[in-house]
Amino acid sequence: MGEIRIRRDERSRVTGFSVRGVDSGTPAGTSAQHLLRAVTTSLVDYLHMTVESDATELLINRNDLHLDRELDAMLETLVIGLKLLAEEYPSDLVVEEATVGVEV
C-alpha cells in the first residue's frame, strides 16, 4: 500500500508531500503521480517557483507571501484530489497529514 504524507506548517499551510510505496501499476498510484507532477509543473511554469522534487518528496518554499493565495488554491486542490483517490482505492493508497515544526 502506498502512502502520501502531507506536510503542513504551524499556520496549516501545505509545505510539502512525502511519497512512499506508491505503485505506478495501480490506478491510484498512477493518478497520484500524475496529480503531483501536474502541480509541480504548474508551480514551476505558472508561478515561476523553484520546487524541490524527486520521486519521494515535493517541498514547497512558502517564503513569497504574495503567492499565498495561489499556492493555497493549487495545493489544497491537490490535497482534495489525493484524498478522493484514497477513498476510492483504500487498499492501494493512504493519505495522512502532519504538522511539522510545532513543539508541544
N, C-alpha and C positions, 0 to 999 in steps of 0.2 A: 504494500500500500504506500502511495506517495503522500508526502506531507509538504504543505506550504505554510510557512510561519510569516505572519505579517508583523512587522516591527513598527511600533508607534512611539512617539516621544511623549514627554510629560504633558503636552497640550493635546494629545490624542491624534496628532498628525502622522500620517504614514511616512516612515523614513526608509523602509526597505522591505525586502522579501527574501526569505531563505527557502530554497527548494531542495528536498531530499527524497530520493527514491521514486520520483515521478516517472512512470513508464510511458514513453512516447508511443508504445504499441497499443495503448488503450485509448478509447475516445476521450476520457477525462484528461489523460496525460497530454495527448496531442493538443486538445483545446486549451489547456492551461498554459502550455508552452507558447502557443500562438498568441494568447492574450498578453502574456508577459512580454513577448517580443514586440507586439503592436504598441504597447505603452512605452517601452524603451525607445522604440523608433520615433514615436510621437514626441517624447521628451527631448530627444536629440534634434530631430528635424524641425519641429514646430516651435518648441520653446528655446531651442539652441542651448540646451543644458549639457554639461558634462556628466555622464552617468557611468558609475562603476558597475559593470555587469559581467557575469560569466554564467556557466551552466547551473551554478548552485546559488548565486546571490545577485540581487539587484539592490544597490544602495543609492538613495536619492539625497542630494545635497539641498537642504532646506534653507540655505543662507540668504537667498534673494527674497525678501519679504514681498516684493512687488509681484511675485509669481504664486503667492499662497493660494489664491482662489483657483487659478488654472490647475495648479498641482493637486489641490484637494479634489477638484472635479474629476480629473483623469484617474487619480489613484483610488478614490473611493468607488468609482465605476469599476475599476479592475477588481477591487475587493469584493464588490457585489457579484461580479461575474464569476470569480473563483468560488465564492460561497454557494452560488447556484449550481456550479459544476459538482461541488462536494455533496450537495443534497441529491443531485441526480445520480451520482455514482459513489455512494457511501463506501463501497468496498474497495474503491480504487484511489480515493483522494480524501484527505483530511486538511482542513484549513483552520489554523489556530492564530490567535493574536497574542502578542506580548508587548508590554511597555518596557522600554529599555531606558536606563539611566535614572530610574526613580528608586531612591532608597527609602526603606520603611523603618 
